Amino acid sequence: MKKEVKHLYCKAVDSLVLSLELFNRPNDTARVHGVLIMMDHSFEMLLKASILHKGGKIKEKRATQTIGFELCVRKAFSEAELKFLNEDEVLTLQSLNGLRDAAQHYTLEISEQHLYFQAQSGLTLFRDIVNRVFNIDLKSNLPVRVLPLSTSPPTDIQAFFTNEINDIRKLLGPNKRKDIEAKEKLRALAIMENAVQGDHTQPTDRELKKTLKILEQGGNFGQLFPGVSTLNFTANGYGPSLDLKITRKEGVPVQVVPEGTPGAHVVALKRVNELDYYNLGRDQLAKKVGLTGPKTSAVIHHLNLKDDLESFKRISVGNIHHERYSQKAIGLLKNAIAQTPINEIWANYRARLSR
């Protein structure tokens, strides 16, 4: 194992152990956020170590920073010479990363059972990648006591989601009416649904309110989460040897669809080239966020979006150069507009141009 690979691998194991330590501690202060953030970090370090170990690169030419989590996953799944992830594993990682994003950048309410299956399936996947790429038994790097412990582990994903929906309904009841708490609890479920649908953006407040309204009107699990309804838990063993994986049910068809295909209710994970991934021009991006082209450019400048390798790339076709944006850029722009008034962003941008 090369020096840089070993360094990244050790960082990955350290973060994994810390995430499970946080899961098992009795104090709930920042526990959920800590588990998700540290486990997400452990996988980013492991993916980078694995890509380097298999001869890939984790830094673009002339880039000052290494690639991010999403691009690591895409390389590990789509590039034939590096490939070490399958579709189910990509789904597990995308779900975890979406929850981490919400936990780190906003707020997130997640049940104990949901947190458990993220931690247990994460540990199972981490072990599988380590064995597949490095031919190392993870047990040799961990104390035997390191595993997430739960008195009521979930075993059926549909039953789990049904229980979650029932809890949200109770929060919306006439005697409680805790709309904020209900929306936060729904956010965690919507993030997983988005991951299944291939959407890497965070659910908006408008989308969450719409889902809550359908829920109040009697909407069921299949209507609210059509993508998740195609999944299942696969559990093998018990106790310290328990494996928990998120898998598709037998008989559920898997389709490969173009980037941005709306309304797909089957699991759809995409092998993409650069033009498929960076599939938006500036004006297309403007329509997605409801701004004019110039004001979209203002927000792009405000975010330094062109420095984000997962959101922007300048692609050359012959002598023609195209500035292209990914689907991730949509969520970043929407969040920026929600946090800073567009008039303020536009005024600062115009002042810069006049200077």
C-alpha positions in Angstrom: 0.0 0.0 0.0 1.5 3.3 -1.1 2.1 6.0 1.5 -0.7 8.4 0.5 -3.1 5.5 0.2 -2.2 4.2 3.6 -2.6 7.6 5.1 -6.1 8.0 3.6 -7.1 4.5 4.6 -6.0 5.1 8.3 -8.0 8.3 8.3 -11.0 6.4 7.0 -10.8 3.8 9.7 -10.4 6.4 12.4 -13.5 8.3 11.2 -15.5 5.0 11.0 -14.6 4.0 14.6 -15.5 7.5 15.8 -18.9 7.5 14.1 -19.7 4.1 15.8 -18.4 5.4 19.1 -20.8 8.4 18.8 -23.7 6.0 17.9 -23.2 3.9 21.0 -22.7 6.7 23.5 -25.5 7.4 26.0 -25.4 11.2 25.6 -27.7 12.4 22.8 -26.0 15.8 22.4 -25.2 16.2 18.7 -25.1 12.4 18.4 -27.1 12.1 15.1 -25.1 14.8 13.4 -21.8 13.4 14.6 -22.6 9.9 13.4 -23.6 11.0 9.9 -20.8 13.5 9.4 -18.0 11.2 10.6 -19.3 8.1 8.7 -19.7 10.2 5.5 -16.1 11.4 6.0 -14.9 7.8 6.6 -16.3 6.8 3.2 -14.9 9.8 1.4 -11.4 8.9 2.7 -11.9 5.2 1.8 -13.1 6.0 -1.7 -10.1 8.2 -2.4 -7.7 5.6 -1.0 -9.4 3.0 -3.2 -9.3 5.1 -6.3 -5.6 5.8 -5.8 -4.8 2.2 -5.0 -6.4 1.1 -8.3 -4.4 3.6 -10.3 -6.9 6.5 -10.5 -6.6 10.2 -9.7 -8.4 12.2 -7.0 -7.3 15.6 -8.3 -8.1 17.2 -11.6 -5.4 18.8 -13.6 -4.4 22.2 -12.2 -7.0 21.8 -9.4 -6.1 23.0 -5.9 -8.4 20.6 -4.2 -9.2 16.9 -4.4 -12.5 15.7 -5.9 -15.5 15.5 -3.6 -17.7 12.7 -2.4 -20.1 12.6 -5.3 -17.4 12.5 -7.9 -15.6 9.7 -6.0 -18.7 7.6 -6.1 -19.2 8.3 -9.8 -15.6 7.2 -10.6 -15.9 4.1 -8.4 -19.0 3.0 -10.2 -18.7 4.3 -13.8 -15.0 4.0 -14.8 -14.3 0.5 -16.0 -10.7 0.4 -14.9 -11.5 1.6 -11.4 -15.0 0.1 -10.8 -15.4 -1.4 -7.3 -19.0 -0.4 -6.4 -22.3 -1.9 -7.6 -25.7 -0.1 -7.9 -27.0 -1.0 -4.4 -23.8 0.2 -2.8 -24.0 3.5 -4.7 -27.5 3.9 -3.4 -26.3 3.4 0.2 -23.6 6.0 -0.2 -25.9 8.6 -1.9 -28.4 8.2 0.9 -25.8 8.6 3.6 -24.3 11.6 1.9 -27.6 13.3 1.5 -28.4 12.9 5.2 -24.9 14.2 6.1 -25.5 17.2 3.9 -28.7 18.1 5.7 -27.2 17.4 9.1 -24.1 19.6 8.4 -25.7 22.5 6.6 -29.2 22.7 8.1 -31.2 20.7 10.6 -32.3 17.0 10.5 -34.7 15.0 12.6 -34.0 11.2 12.2 -35.4 8.3 14.2 -33.3 5.9 16.1 -34.2 3.0 13.8 -33.3 5.1 10.7 -29.9 6.1 12.3 -29.3 2.4 13.1 -29.7 1.1 9.6 -27.5 3.9 8.2 -24.8 3.0 10.7 -25.1 -0.8 10.3 -25.4 -0.8 6.5 -22.4 1.7 6.5 -20.3 -0.6 8.5 -21.2 -3.6 6.3 -20.4 -1.7 3.1 -17.1 -0.3 4.5 -16.0 -3.9 5.4 -16.9 -5.1 1.9 -15.0 -2.3 0.1 -11.9 -2.8 2.3 -12.0 -6.6 1.5 -12.6 -6.1 -2.2 -10.1 -3.4 -2.9 -7.3 -4.0 -0.4 -7.9 -7.7 0.5 -7.9 -6.8 4.2 -10.3 -8.2 6.8 -11.6 -5.1 8.6 -11.7 -7.0 11.9 -7.9 -6.8 11.9 -8.1 -3.0 12.1 -11.0 -2.7 14.6 -11.7 -3.7 18.2 -14.1 -6.6 18.3 -16.6 -4.5 20.3 -16.9 -1.8 17.5 -20.4 -2.1 16.0 -23.6 -0.1 16.3 -25.9 -1.5 19.0 -29.7 -1.2 19.0 -32.5 -2.8 21.2 -34.9 -2.5 18.3 -33.1 -2.9 14.9 -35.4 -2.5 11.8 -35.7 -5.6 9.6 -38.2 -4.5 7.0 -37.9 -1.2 5.1 -41.6 -0.9 4.3 -42.6 -1.4 7.9 -39.9 1.1 8.9 -41.2 3.7 6.6 -44.8 3.1 7.5 -43.9 3.6 11.2 -42.1 6.8 10.3 -45.1 8.1 8.4 -47.4 7.2 11.3 -45.2 9.2 13.6 -45.3 12.2 11.3 -49.1 12.0 11.2 -49.2 12.1 15.0 -47.1 15.3 14.9 -49.7 16.8 12.5 -52.6 15.9 14.7 -55.0 18.6 15.9 -53.9 18.3 19.5 -50.2 18.7 18.6 -49.7 20.4 15.3 -46.0 20.4 15.3 -45.4 21.3 11.7 -41.7 22.1 12.0 -40.9 18.8 13.7 -43.0 16.9 11.2 -41.2 18.6 8.3 -37.8 17.8 9.8 -38.7 14.2 10.3 -40.0 14.0 6.7 -36.8 15.5 5.4 -34.7 12.4 6.3 -37.2 10.1 4.4 -37.3 12.4 1.4 -33.5 12.4 1.1 -33.5 8.7 0.8 -36.3 8.8 -1.8 -34.3 11.4 -3.8 -31.2 9.1 -3.7 -33.2 6.2 -5.1 -34.5 8.5 -7.9 -31.0 9.6 -8.8 -31.6 13.2 -7.5 -28.7 14.5 -5.5 -30.3 17.8 -4.4 -31.9 18.3 -1.0 -35.7 18.4 -0.8 -37.0 22.0 -0.7 -39.5 23.3 1.9 -42.1 23.6 -0.8 -41.7 19.9 -1.7 -41.8 18.9 1.9 -45.0 20.9 2.5 -46.6 19.3 -0.5 -45.8 15.8 0.7 -47.1 16.7 4.2 -50.4 17.8 2.6 -50.7 14.5 0.7 -50.0 12.7 3.9 -52.7 14.6 5.7 -55.1 13.6 2.9 -54.4 10.0 3.5 -51.5 9.3 1.1 -49.8 6.0 1.7 -46.2 4.8 1.6 -46.2 3.8 -2.1 -47.6 7.2 -3.1 -45.2 9.2 -1.0 -42.1 7.2 -1.6 -42.4 5.2 -4.9 -38.7 4.7 -5.3 -38.1 3.5 -1.7 -41.0 1.0 -2.1 -38.8 -0.9 -4.6 -36.1 -1.5 -1.9 -35.6 -4.0 0.9 -33.2 -4.8 3.8 -31.0 -7.8 3.4 -29.8 -9.1 6.8 -27.4 -12.0 7.3 -26.1 -13.3 10.6 -26.7 -11.7 14.0 -24.9 -9.9 16.8 -21.3 -8.9 16.0 -21.5 -10.7 12.6 -24.7 -9.0 11.4 -24.6 -7.8 7.8 -27.2 -5.2 6.8 -27.6 -4.1 3.2 -30.0 -2.0 1.2 -31.0 -4.1 -1.8 -33.7 -4.2 -4.5 -36.5 -6.7 -4.3 -36.4 -9.6 -6.6 -38.4 -8.9 -9.8 -38.1 -5.1 -9.7 -36.8 -4.0 -13.1 -33.7 -1.8 -13.2 -33.6 0.8 -16.0 -30.8 3.0 -17.3 -32.3 6.4 -18.0 -30.8 9.7 -19.4 -29.7 12.3 -16.9 -32.6 14.4 -15.7 -35.4 12.0 -16.7 -38.4 13.1 -14.6 -40.9 10.9 -12.8 -39.0 7.6 -12.9 -40.4 5.3 -10.2 -37.9 2.5 -10.6 -34.4 2.5 -9.3 -32.3 4.2 -11.9 -28.5 4.6 -11.5 -26.7 6.1 -14.4 -23.4 5.4 -16.2 -22.6 8.8 -17.6 -20.1 10.7 -19.7 -19.2 14.3 -19.0 -21.9 15.8 -21.2 -24.5 13.6 -19.5 -23.3 14.7 -16.1 -22.7 18.4 -16.8 -26.0 18.6 -18.8 -27.0 22.2 -18.2 -25.9 25.4 -19.9 -26.3 28.7 -17.9 -29.6 29.5 -19.5 -31.0 26.0 -18.8 -29.8 26.4 -15.2 -31.5 29.8 -15.0 -34.9 28.2 -15.9 -34.4 25.5 -13.3 -34.0 28.1 -10.5 -36.4 30.7 -11.9 -33.9 33.5 -12.6 -32.8 35.5 -15.6 -29.5 34.5 -17.2 -27.6 37.5 -15.9 -28.9 37.1 -12.3 -28.0 33.4 -12.5 -24.4 34.5 -13.4 -24.5 36.7 -10.4 -25.4 33.8 -8.1 -22.8 31.6 -9.7 -20.2 34.3 -9.0 -21.5 34.7 -5.4 -21.0 31.0 -4.8 -17.7 30.7 -6.7 -19.5 27.8 -8.3 -17.0 27.4 -11.1 -14.4 26.2 -8.5 -16.7 23.3 -7.6 -15.6 20.4 -9.8 -18.9 18.5 -9.1 -21.0 21.5 -10.2 -19.1 23.0 -13.1 -16.8 22.0 -15.9 -15.5 23.7 -19.0 -15.8 21.1 -21.8 -14.0 21.4 -25.1 -15.4 19.9 -28.3 -12.9 20.6 -31.0 -12.1 24.3 -30.9 -15.4 25.2 -29.2 -15.5 25.5 -25.4 -18.7 25.0 -23.4 -19.4 26.0 -19.8 -21.6 23.3 -18.4 -23.3 22.7 -15.0 -24.4 19.6 -13.2 -27.7 18.9 -11.5 -26.0 19.6 -8.2 -25.7 23.2 -9.2 -29.5 23.6 -9.0 -29.6 22.8 -5.3 -26.7 25.0 -4.5 -28.2 28.0 -6.3 -31.6 27.5 -4.7 -30.0 27.3 -1.2 -28.0 30.5 -2.0 -31.2 32.4 -3.0 -32.9 31.2 0.1 -30.1 32.4 2.4 -29.2 35.7 0.7 -31.7 38.0 -1.1 -31.3 37.9 -4.8 -31.4 41.8 -5.0 -28.3 41.9 -2.7 -26.4 39.3 -4.8 -27.3 41.2 -8.0 -26.3 44.6 -6.6 -22.9 43.2 -5.5 -22.4 41.6 -8.9 -23.2 44.7 -10.8 -20.9 46.7 -8.6 -18.1 44.3 -9.4 -18.8 44.6 -13.1 -18.7 48.4 -13.0 -15.4 48.3 -11.2 
